[in-house]
Structures are given as C-alpha cells and as structure tokens.
Amino acid sequence: MAYRINEGECISCGACQPVCPVDCISEIEHGKRRIDEGACIDCGACSAVCPVECITPVE
C-alpha cells in the first residue's frame, strides 16, 4: 500500500515532505507535492502532519 496526495486539495504548505523517512515526496508545479507510490513505505507520517488532510492511503 502507499499514500497519495489529492493535488486539488493540497495547499502547498510542504509539511509532508520533511517528515517522509524515505524521501519519496517531491515538489511539482506551483508548490504542490507528489508521492512516489512505488517508493512509499506506508508509514503514514505525511498524512499525520497534513493540515488539510489531503493525503490518504491508495486503495
């Protein structure tokens, strides 16, 4: 399993990126972030710090 950022809800705060233990979150256009689902270890750290709760598990 992995996590995904809903880019439409992301407010570009960047809180998720520094807490990722495997550095699988990268910045894309306009400060939005994207998770490399293949590298994600499903720890949930990014989801826990997201102030708008736009990071959810991939089903």
Phi and psi in radians as a Rosetta constraint file:
Dihedral C 1 N 2 CA 2 C 2 CIRCULARHARMONIC -2.640 0.35
Dihedral N 2 CA 2 C 2 N 3 CIRCULARHARMONIC 3.111 0.35
Dihedral C 2 N 3 CA 3 C 3 CIRCULARHARMONIC -1.993 0.35
Dihedral N 3 CA 3 C 3 N 4 CIRCULARHARMONIC 2.746 0.35
Dihedral C 3 N 4 CA 4 C 4 CIRCULARHARMONIC -2.398 0.35
Dihedral N 4 CA 4 C 4 N 5 CIRCULARHARMONIC 2.521 0.35
Dihedral C 4 N 5 CA 5 C 5 CIRCULARHARMONIC -1.723 0.35
Dihedral N 5 CA 5 C 5 N 6 CIRCULARHARMONIC 2.212 0.35
Dihedral C 5 N 6 CA 6 C 6 CIRCULARHARMONIC -1.352 0.35
Dihedral N 6 CA 6 C 6 N 7 CIRCULARHARMONIC 1.778 0.35
Dihedral C 6 N 7 CA 7 C 7 CIRCULARHARMONIC -1.083 0.35
Dihedral N 7 CA 7 C 7 N 8 CIRCULARHARMONIC -0.451 0.35
Dihedral C 7 N 8 CA 8 C 8 CIRCULARHARMONIC -1.259 0.35
Dihedral N 8 CA 8 C 8 N 9 CIRCULARHARMONIC -0.411 0.35
Dihedral C 8 N 9 CA 9 C 9 CIRCULARHARMONIC -1.753 0.35
Dihedral N 9 CA 9 C 9 N 10 CIRCULARHARMONIC -0.286 0.35
Dihedral C 9 N 10 CA 10 C 10 CIRCULARHARMONIC -1.089 0.35
Dihedral N 10 CA 10 C 10 N 11 CIRCULARHARMONIC 2.332 0.35
Dihedral C 10 N 11 CA 11 C 11 CIRCULARHARMONIC -1.776 0.35
Dihedral N 11 CA 11 C 11 N 12 CIRCULARHARMONIC 0.198 0.35
Dihedral C 11 N 12 CA 12 C 12 CIRCULARHARMONIC 1.076 0.35
Dihedral N 12 CA 12 C 12 N 13 CIRCULARHARMONIC 0.574 0.35
Dihedral C 12 N 13 CA 13 C 13 CIRCULARHARMONIC -1.346 0.35
Dihedral N 13 CA 13 C 13 N 14 CIRCULARHARMONIC -0.488 0.35
Dihedral C 13 N 14 CA 14 C 14 CIRCULARHARMONIC 1.422 0.35
Dihedral N 14 CA 14 C 14 N 15 CIRCULARHARMONIC 0.116 0.35
Dihedral C 14 N 15 CA 15 C 15 CIRCULARHARMONIC -1.084 0.35
Dihedral N 15 CA 15 C 15 N 16 CIRCULARHARMONIC -0.519 0.35
Dihedral C 15 N 16 CA 16 C 16 CIRCULARHARMONIC -1.274 0.35
Dihedral N 16 CA 16 C 16 N 17 CIRCULARHARMONIC -0.634 0.35
Dihedral C 16 N 17 CA 17 C 17 CIRCULARHARMONIC -1.059 0.35
Dihedral N 17 CA 17 C 17 N 18 CIRCULARHARMONIC -0.871 0.35
Dihedral C 17 N 18 CA 18 C 18 CIRCULARHARMONIC -1.226 0.35
Dihedral N 18 CA 18 C 18 N 19 CIRCULARHARMONIC -0.310 0.35
Dihedral C 18 N 19 CA 19 C 19 CIRCULARHARMONIC -1.558 0.35
Dihedral N 19 CA 19 C 19 N 20 CIRCULARHARMONIC -0.137 0.35
Dihedral C 19 N 20 CA 20 C 20 CIRCULARHARMONIC -1.270 0.35
Dihedral N 20 CA 20 C 20 N 21 CIRCULARHARMONIC 2.061 0.35
Dihedral C 20 N 21 CA 21 C 21 CIRCULARHARMONIC -1.249 0.35
Dihedral N 21 CA 21 C 21 N 22 CIRCULARHARMONIC -0.299 0.35
Dihedral C 21 N 22 CA 22 C 22 CIRCULARHARMONIC -1.984 0.35
Dihedral N 22 CA 22 C 22 N 23 CIRCULARHARMONIC 0.184 0.35
Dihedral C 22 N 23 CA 23 C 23 CIRCULARHARMONIC 0.905 0.35
Dihedral N 23 CA 23 C 23 N 24 CIRCULARHARMONIC 0.831 0.35
Dihedral C 23 N 24 CA 24 C 24 CIRCULARHARMONIC -1.787 0.35
Dihedral N 24 CA 24 C 24 N 25 CIRCULARHARMONIC 0.185 0.35
Dihedral C 24 N 25 CA 25 C 25 CIRCULARHARMONIC -1.866 0.35
Dihedral N 25 CA 25 C 25 N 26 CIRCULARHARMONIC 2.205 0.35
Dihedral C 25 N 26 CA 26 C 26 CIRCULARHARMONIC -2.174 0.35
Dihedral N 26 CA 26 C 26 N 27 CIRCULARHARMONIC 2.728 0.35
Dihedral C 26 N 27 CA 27 C 27 CIRCULARHARMONIC -1.477 0.35
Dihedral N 27 CA 27 C 27 N 28 CIRCULARHARMONIC 2.345 0.35
Dihedral C 27 N 28 CA 28 C 28 CIRCULARHARMONIC -1.999 0.35
Dihedral N 28 CA 28 C 28 N 29 CIRCULARHARMONIC -2.725 0.35
Dihedral C 28 N 29 CA 29 C 29 CIRCULARHARMONIC -1.055 0.35
Dihedral N 29 CA 29 C 29 N 30 CIRCULARHARMONIC 2.503 0.35
Dihedral C 29 N 30 CA 30 C 30 CIRCULARHARMONIC 1.015 0.35
Dihedral N 30 CA 30 C 30 N 31 CIRCULARHARMONIC 0.534 0.35
Dihedral C 30 N 31 CA 31 C 31 CIRCULARHARMONIC 1.419 0.35
Dihedral N 31 CA 31 C 31 N 32 CIRCULARHARMONIC -0.058 0.35
Dihedral C 31 N 32 CA 32 C 32 CIRCULARHARMONIC -1.180 0.35
Dihedral N 32 CA 32 C 32 N 33 CIRCULARHARMONIC 2.764 0.35
Dihedral C 32 N 33 CA 33 C 33 CIRCULARHARMONIC -2.041 0.35
Dihedral N 33 CA 33 C 33 N 34 CIRCULARHARMONIC 2.720 0.35
Dihedral C 33 N 34 CA 34 C 34 CIRCULARHARMONIC -2.400 0.35
Dihedral N 34 CA 34 C 34 N 35 CIRCULARHARMONIC 2.482 0.35
Dihedral C 34 N 35 CA 35 C 35 CIRCULARHARMONIC -1.751 0.35
Dihedral N 35 CA 35 C 35 N 36 CIRCULARHARMONIC 2.294 0.35
Dihedral C 35 N 36 CA 36 C 36 CIRCULARHARMONIC -1.361 0.35
Dihedral N 36 CA 36 C 36 N 37 CIRCULARHARMONIC 1.750 0.35
Dihedral C 36 N 37 CA 37 C 37 CIRCULARHARMONIC -1.103 0.35
Dihedral N 37 CA 37 C 37 N 38 CIRCULARHARMONIC -0.449 0.35
Dihedral C 37 N 38 CA 38 C 38 CIRCULARHARMONIC -1.265 0.35
Dihedral N 38 CA 38 C 38 N 39 CIRCULARHARMONIC -0.457 0.35
Dihedral C 38 N 39 CA 39 C 39 CIRCULARHARMONIC -1.697 0.35
Dihedral N 39 CA 39 C 39 N 40 CIRCULARHARMONIC -0.301 0.35
Dihedral C 39 N 40 CA 40 C 40 CIRCULARHARMONIC -1.078 0.35
Dihedral N 40 CA 40 C 40 N 41 CIRCULARHARMONIC 2.348 0.35
Dihedral C 40 N 41 CA 41 C 41 CIRCULARHARMONIC -1.788 0.35
Dihedral N 41 CA 41 C 41 N 42 CIRCULARHARMONIC 0.181 0.35
Dihedral C 41 N 42 CA 42 C 42 CIRCULARHARMONIC 1.093 0.35
Dihedral N 42 CA 42 C 42 N 43 CIRCULARHARMONIC 0.666 0.35
Dihedral C 42 N 43 CA 43 C 43 CIRCULARHARMONIC -1.430 0.35
Dihedral N 43 CA 43 C 43 N 44 CIRCULARHARMONIC -0.463 0.35
Dihedral C 43 N 44 CA 44 C 44 CIRCULARHARMONIC 1.449 0.35
Dihedral N 44 CA 44 C 44 N 45 CIRCULARHARMONIC 0.085 0.35
Dihedral C 44 N 45 CA 45 C 45 CIRCULARHARMONIC -1.065 0.35
Dihedral N 45 CA 45 C 45 N 46 CIRCULARHARMONIC -0.725 0.35
Dihedral C 45 N 46 CA 46 C 46 CIRCULARHARMONIC -1.127 0.35
Dihedral N 46 CA 46 C 46 N 47 CIRCULARHARMONIC -0.740 0.35
Dihedral C 46 N 47 CA 47 C 47 CIRCULARHARMONIC -1.122 0.35
Dihedral N 47 CA 47 C 47 N 48 CIRCULARHARMONIC -0.648 0.35
Dihedral C 47 N 48 CA 48 C 48 CIRCULARHARMONIC -1.157 0.35
Dihedral N 48 CA 48 C 48 N 49 CIRCULARHARMONIC -0.528 0.35
Dihedral C 48 N 49 CA 49 C 49 CIRCULARHARMONIC -1.701 0.35
Dihedral N 49 CA 49 C 49 N 50 CIRCULARHARMONIC -0.120 0.35
Dihedral C 49 N 50 CA 50 C 50 CIRCULARHARMONIC -1.207 0.35
Dihedral N 50 CA 50 C 50 N 51 CIRCULARHARMONIC 2.065 0.35
Dihedral C 50 N 51 CA 51 C 51 CIRCULARHARMONIC -1.249 0.35
Dihedral N 51 CA 51 C 51 N 52 CIRCULARHARMONIC -0.299 0.35
Dihedral C 51 N 52 CA 52 C 52 CIRCULARHARMONIC -1.975 0.35
Dihedral N 52 CA 52 C 52 N 53 CIRCULARHARMONIC 0.143 0.35
Dihedral C 52 N 53 CA 53 C 53 CIRCULARHARMONIC 0.929 0.35
Dihedral N 53 CA 53 C 53 N 54 CIRCULARHARMONIC 0.758 0.35
Dihedral C 53 N 54 CA 54 C 54 CIRCULARHARMONIC -1.727 0.35
Dihedral N 54 CA 54 C 54 N 55 CIRCULARHARMONIC 0.126 0.35
Dihedral C 54 N 55 CA 55 C 55 CIRCULARHARMONIC -1.913 0.35
Dihedral N 55 CA 55 C 55 N 56 CIRCULARHARMONIC 2.066 0.35
Dihedral C 55 N 56 CA 56 C 56 CIRCULARHARMONIC -2.315 0.35
Dihedral N 56 CA 56 C 56 N 57 CIRCULARHARMONIC 2.749 0.35
Dihedral C 56 N 57 CA 57 C 57 CIRCULARHARMONIC -1.138 0.35
Dihedral N 57 CA 57 C 57 N 58 CIRCULARHARMONIC 2.535 0.35
Dihedral C 57 N 58 CA 58 C 58 CIRCULARHARMONIC -1.381 0.35
Dihedral N 58 CA 58 C 58 N 59 CIRCULARHARMONIC 2.328 0.35
